[in-house]
Amino acid sequence: MSIPSELAEVESKPAGPAQVREHPPPRSRRKLVAIAGGPNCGKSTLFNKLTGLRQKVANYPGVTVEKKGGLCALRSGRAVELLDLPGTYSLRPGSPDEVVVRDVLLGVQADTPLPDLTLLVLDATCLDRQLYLCMQLMEMGRPVIVALNMMDTARDEGLDIDAGLLSRALGAPVIPISARTGSGIAQLRDAMDREIPPPRPVTRRLPEPLREGVERIEKTLPPAGPLAALSRFHVAMALLLDEGEDDSLIRAVPIPARREVMIVRTRLDAEIPDWRSHEPIGHYHAIEELIRKATLRVKPEVSLRERIDRVLTHRVLGPLIFVLLMAVVFQSVFMWATPIMNAIDAGVSALGRFIAPALPAGPIRSLVVDGAIAGVGAVVTFVPQIAILFLFISLMEDSGYLARGAFIMDRLMRGVGLSGRAFIPLLSSFACAIPGIMATRTIDNRRDRLTTILIAPFMSCSARLPVYALLIGAFIPNRTVGFLSLPGLVLFSLYVLGILAAVLVAWALKRTALRGSRPLYVMELPPYRVPSWRSVLITVRDRAGLFVQKAGTVILAVSIVLWFLASYPKNSEVRPLEKRLEAVEDGAARAAAHGSVAEASAKRAEATQLENEIAGVSLRDSFAGQAGRLIEPAIAPLGFDWKIGIALLSSFAAREVMVSTMATVYNLGDADQTSVSLREKLRHAENPRGGRAYSPLMAVSLMVFFVLACQCMSTVAVVRRETNSWRWPIFMVVMMNALAWIASFAVYQGGKLMGLG
Amino acid sequence: MTPPRARADRRTRKLGELEAGSRAIVRRVSGEPGLRRRLMELGFVPGTPIKLVRRAPMGDPIELRLRGTHFSIRTSEADRIDVDPF
């Protein structure tokens, strides 16, 4: 062999078929097939096609990365287990998603066995960069099938690929498919049914010190254990090149190997400072050659996308179209969902009324109707908003527009330290933080995503509006300031306050808790595609289903706890009132029977008043009422009394509950925010010293509190689900409520100092 | 175009300084090792032809065409990449 002085041939030594056969999958276990591929390669569409509706979504332990699995039936009657991995550019991870992909494919992911086969999906219309992952996979020494997706589109665009040549060059089956139309899927299933041998060892030329270093690491690798079924060369390269992001791979090898990796790195840094570039440069040289050989026809450069992009990312038209589209999305989440949500509310109430008579009056009936059914209602009302938002998001994502929107908004969002992708989740949060927080899933950077999740609840959501409406209606005089009305101005200021708080918190988080190395904001601008309805609908169903399953259970449990706190202990004063109520109701029935309409309606009015009084007494003396009194010293400096304390506590079920709680506390039954009597009651409510209990200053302080405080159990539950830990929701509750307290304190005490109280 | 001007155009510059619609060849990627490797893995290896397709409405980020794919990249990041215009 004639070897240039600085270059030497390196043969990777994969485990080889003999070694793989040492650990055959147990008969009882199905073959595990991992689906890998770059972002936008059509991986998820293929996964949906192969599994149909039999899918399961979970989280990988300890991270926010989703684990999507499903079964795929084969012609032989057997089935394989499919695992849809997150989109990835490289096996040398740069994000938590890519860490999971690497760990799964290398068999060091805790809850997932080493896949028996990797199904690599490549978008035939832009093979070049996607072959990078392919090159890395081939080196790994595990069986691979390549699905050459969108072959139909590629041919339509004038591009043709020689799949046979590609297959021979890669040493793996290459199957042209179209995940959208389903062509080639049968061949793909059959290929998965066969025993696929691992690809033949790849030859790579490495400069001498690097070759020697890799060999030294290979020698320290144990002959058995988690990584033994992989090519030693690949494992050594992975250990050498994986720096920073995480340590799950390095922890999978024994101490001597770890030490060797450190020694080799230090030596290489001294001898060839550029050694890290060797892998990308080498792979891309190989890719260029492969593409040259396998491409039969090249596609013309100016295509449909260019014509569309000239409009959609135009200097003036681009932002205009984006704003219009966002207006439609926002209006839809806000308005379209409302009738459905009202219908659900009505349905839930009807269900309660329907079931109530079947249960004995008393605690059981109350638990079922006011606790459980109301709790289920609280969960279900979010579903329309989530479904509508995700309908739009998946349409935009699958068509390729989402990336253009992020491209347009990036400069603006950078002011807050975020990227263009954060815009839609934050905008949606003005309707409701629940779908907004769920939409942060389109943000690929972990720190940006967490920051967006944590500031989303500051956007004034629709549940705050009834609270604002009640307090503004009761305490803000309807005057005009210049050409603006004062109530309108106050409402606008509340929205601005929320945005300012979000900006401030994002800025602070980026400098403290979520500080870190500057990520690379490189984003692919995929070609435009007609979205597949099937995929879009599956996404919508998954999102809504996951919310109900994962966040819904927490919301239901908290609803029942809140019901208990507001209903117990039963008060002794209630008994005589209930006796009186029965008497009055009897009287009303008698009067009605005697035909004296006036007397009957008077009695009925008295009965309603008594009912309201019973509800008021029960709530005031319940655990919730006691808690309201307990926290009074803490909220008194903000201008709030214990009755508002009860309302603050019960609004944890949902912010708008504050209004009905105040109505109950003031014996008004279930008056709403437009009720004149409730506004009057609040205006004229007295404190124990005989003075006015509430002032306009208190109202402002209370509204500021509602803008900033995290009083929504559903938000907490959904943050728990989206971050896969209790750490961030707890941090959020503490941070937001501390901020709310401080701001309200400043408003109330500052106002009093200025003589406004 | 006059020859001196053409010469000036051929000088190595930062990717972020290219005009919309112009083409260049990647010459060098600089910066911290992790980010540098990442950019190279994405296809920014020396010798690769590249086109700055357009700038976003607010001037930043920029859209690039590289190896058959389009990317959005911030100018601050693009400036780690030295290119030779042609």
Interface residues (C-beta under 8 A of the other chain):
Chain A: Y89 S90 R92 G94 T125 C126 L127 D128 R129 Y132 L241 E243 G244 R276 S277 P280 I281 Y284 R305 D309 T313 H314 R315 V316 G318 P319 A403 A406 F407 I408 D410 R411 L412 R414 S517 R518 L520 Y521 V522 M523 E524 L525 P526 P527
Chain B: V29 E32 P33 G34 L35 R36 R37 R38 L39 M40 E41 L42 G43 V45 P46 T48 V53 R54 A56 P57 M58 G59 D60 P61 E63 L66 R67 G68 T69 H70 F71 S72 I73 R74 E77
